[in-house]
Amino acid sequence: ERAARLREFGLHSLISVPMRARDTVLGLTTFMRSQNPVPFDEDDVAPARELVARAAVCVDNARRYTREHTAALVLQRSLLPHTLRGGTALDVASSYLPADAKDGVGGDWFDVIPLSGARVGLVIGDVVGHGIGAAATMGRLRTAVQTLADMDLPPDELLARLDDLVLRLSEEERAGGPAERGGTTVVGATCLYAVYDP
């Protein structure tokens, strides 16, 4: 029945090649001839396999990128504040819109940290890079800023200690830390920390 349907469409010759990447079968590619009266032969098999092998690498890379990109987005969103508390000093609202709409994942962060009295710490920061590495480093730096702010450090001292932490993280990664395991080397970060004292 299948052969009859193929002939009905004028298809008289075909080659089927499994699409594999990293020992995983991704699908099956079928080449069919209808217009050309010459059937496929052995000389057509090698180019078909080569074409499918290259396509499989592309499909696998796209799947891996999508998986990493999705994981990085989830990580970044989970590390950003879900609610901001301005205490009694101010009303706060936020909206996060990534500068790079294509990737949308990086080391950007913001925070509002209630301090003693009616004071509030306002934070905006950005880790150099994109992807899971930048998002994870952003989480570490955001936590560090919160911890240092809880110590009631003045902004200049807080930022000096944060700068020391960024240098330490960069040295660790260059010495065989997360960069060797597929992360990105932290080259730097920018951070604005201001204290609002009504």
C-alpha positions as CSV (number, residue, x, y, z in Angstrom):
1,E,0.0,0.0,0.0
2,R,2.8,2.4,0.9
3,A,4.7,1.7,-2.3
4,A,1.6,2.3,-4.3
5,R,1.1,5.7,-2.6
6,L,4.7,6.6,-3.3
7,R,4.3,5.8,-7.0
8,E,1.1,7.8,-7.1
9,F,3.1,10.9,-6.2
10,G,5.7,10.0,-8.7
11,L,8.3,9.0,-6.1
12,H,10.4,6.1,-7.5
13,S,13.6,6.1,-5.4
14,L,14.4,7.0,-1.8
15,I,17.2,7.0,0.8
16,S,16.5,7.0,4.6
17,V,19.2,8.1,7.0
18,P,18.9,8.2,10.8
19,M,19.7,11.6,12.3
20,R,22.0,11.0,15.3
21,A,23.9,13.2,17.7
22,R,25.7,12.2,20.8
23,D,24.5,8.6,20.6
24,T,20.9,9.8,20.5
25,V,18.5,9.3,17.6
26,L,16.9,12.6,16.8
27,G,14.8,11.5,13.8
28,L,14.9,10.0,10.3
29,T,15.7,11.9,7.2
30,T,14.3,10.6,3.9
31,F,15.4,11.8,0.5
32,M,13.0,11.0,-2.4
33,R,13.3,11.4,-6.2
34,S,10.3,12.1,-8.4
35,Q,11.4,14.4,-11.2
36,N,14.8,12.9,-11.9
37,P,14.3,9.5,-13.6
38,V,17.7,8.1,-12.3
39,P,17.3,6.2,-9.1
40,F,19.6,6.8,-6.1
41,D,22.6,4.5,-6.0
42,E,25.6,3.8,-3.7
43,D,27.3,7.1,-4.7
44,D,24.3,9.0,-3.3
45,V,24.5,7.4,0.2
46,A,27.7,9.0,1.5
47,P,26.6,12.6,0.7
48,A,23.2,11.9,2.2
49,R,24.8,10.6,5.4
50,E,27.2,13.6,5.5
51,L,24.4,16.1,5.0
52,V,22.3,14.4,7.7
53,A,25.2,14.3,10.1
54,R,25.8,18.0,9.7
55,A,22.1,18.7,10.2
56,A,22.0,16.6,13.3
57,V,24.8,18.7,14.8
58,C,22.8,21.8,14.1
59,V,19.6,20.4,15.6
60,D,21.5,19.1,18.7
61,N,23.2,22.5,19.2
62,A,19.9,24.3,18.9
63,R,18.3,21.9,21.5
64,R,21.2,22.3,23.9
65,Y,21.1,26.1,23.5
66,T,17.4,26.2,24.1
67,R,17.8,24.0,27.2
68,E,20.6,26.2,28.6
69,H,18.8,29.4,27.7
70,T,15.6,28.3,29.4
71,A,17.6,27.2,32.5
72,A,19.4,30.5,32.6
73,L,16.1,32.4,32.3
74,V,14.5,30.4,35.1
75,L,17.6,30.9,37.3
76,Q,17.8,34.7,36.6
77,R,14.0,35.2,37.2
78,S,14.2,33.2,40.5
79,L,17.1,35.3,41.7
80,L,15.4,38.7,41.1
81,P,13.2,40.0,43.8
82,H,9.5,38.9,43.5
83,T,8.3,41.7,45.8
84,L,10.1,44.9,46.8
85,R,9.8,46.3,50.3
86,G,10.4,50.0,50.7
87,G,9.4,50.0,54.3
88,T,7.6,53.1,55.6
89,A,9.9,55.5,53.7
90,L,8.8,54.9,50.1
91,D,6.5,53.1,47.8
92,V,8.3,50.8,45.3
93,A,7.4,49.3,42.0
94,S,9.6,47.5,39.5
95,S,9.6,46.2,36.0
96,Y,12.4,44.1,34.5
97,L,13.0,44.4,30.7
98,P,16.3,43.0,29.5
99,A,18.4,45.3,27.3
100,D,19.2,42.3,25.0
101,A,15.8,41.1,23.9
102,K,17.4,38.3,21.8
103,D,19.2,36.6,24.7
104,G,17.3,38.1,27.6
105,V,19.6,36.4,30.1
106,G,22.4,38.1,31.8
107,G,23.7,39.3,35.1
108,D,21.4,42.3,35.6
109,W,19.8,42.7,39.0
110,F,18.0,45.2,41.1
111,D,16.9,45.3,44.7
112,V,15.4,47.5,47.5
113,I,16.8,46.6,50.9
114,P,15.1,47.9,54.1
115,L,17.7,49.3,56.5
116,S,17.5,50.5,60.1
117,G,15.1,53.3,60.8
118,A,13.3,54.4,57.7
119,R,16.3,54.2,55.4
120,V,16.3,52.0,52.3
121,G,19.2,50.7,50.2
122,L,18.6,50.9,46.4
123,V,20.6,48.6,44.2
124,I,21.1,48.2,40.4
125,G,23.9,45.9,39.2
126,D,25.1,44.1,36.1
127,V,27.6,41.2,35.8
128,V,29.6,41.1,32.5
129,G,28.4,38.3,30.3
130,H,25.3,36.3,29.4
131,G,23.9,32.9,30.2
132,I,23.9,30.6,33.2
133,G,27.3,31.7,34.4
134,A,26.4,35.4,34.5
135,A,23.0,34.7,36.1
136,A,24.6,32.5,38.8
137,T,27.3,35.2,39.5
138,M,24.5,37.8,39.7
139,G,22.8,35.7,42.4
140,R,26.1,35.6,44.4
141,L,26.7,39.3,44.1
142,R,23.0,40.2,45.0
143,T,23.3,38.0,48.1
144,A,26.6,39.7,49.0
145,V,25.1,43.2,48.6
146,Q,22.1,42.2,50.9
147,T,24.5,40.7,53.5
148,L,26.8,43.8,53.4
149,A,23.8,46.1,53.6
150,D,22.5,44.3,56.6
151,M,25.9,45.1,58.3
152,D,24.8,48.8,57.8
153,L,28.0,49.6,55.8
154,P,28.2,53.0,54.1
155,P,27.8,52.8,50.3
156,D,31.5,53.4,49.5
157,E,32.6,50.6,51.9
158,L,29.9,48.2,50.7
159,L,31.0,48.8,47.1
160,A,34.7,48.4,48.0
161,R,34.0,45.0,49.6
162,L,31.8,44.0,46.6
163,D,34.6,44.9,44.3
164,D,37.0,42.7,46.3
165,L,34.5,39.8,46.0
166,V,34.3,40.3,42.2
167,L,38.1,40.2,42.0
168,R,38.2,37.0,44.1
169,L,35.5,35.3,42.0
170,S,37.4,36.2,38.8
171,E,40.7,34.8,40.2
172,E,38.9,31.6,41.3
173,E,37.4,31.1,37.9
174,R,40.7,31.8,36.1
175,A,42.4,29.3,38.4
176,G,40.1,26.4,37.3
177,G,36.8,27.2,38.9
178,P,33.4,27.3,37.1
179,A,35.0,28.5,33.8
180,E,36.6,25.1,33.4
181,R,33.2,23.4,34.0
182,G,31.5,25.5,31.3
183,G,30.8,28.8,33.0
184,T,32.0,32.2,31.9
185,T,34.9,34.0,33.5
186,V,33.8,37.1,35.4
187,V,35.7,40.0,34.1
188,G,33.8,42.5,36.1
189,A,30.5,43.9,37.3
190,T,29.0,47.3,37.8
191,C,26.8,48.2,40.8
192,L,25.0,51.2,42.0
193,Y,24.2,51.2,45.7
194,A,22.5,54.3,47.2
195,V,20.9,54.8,50.6
196,Y,17.7,56.8,50.7
197,D,17.4,58.4,54.1
198,P,14.1,60.4,54.3
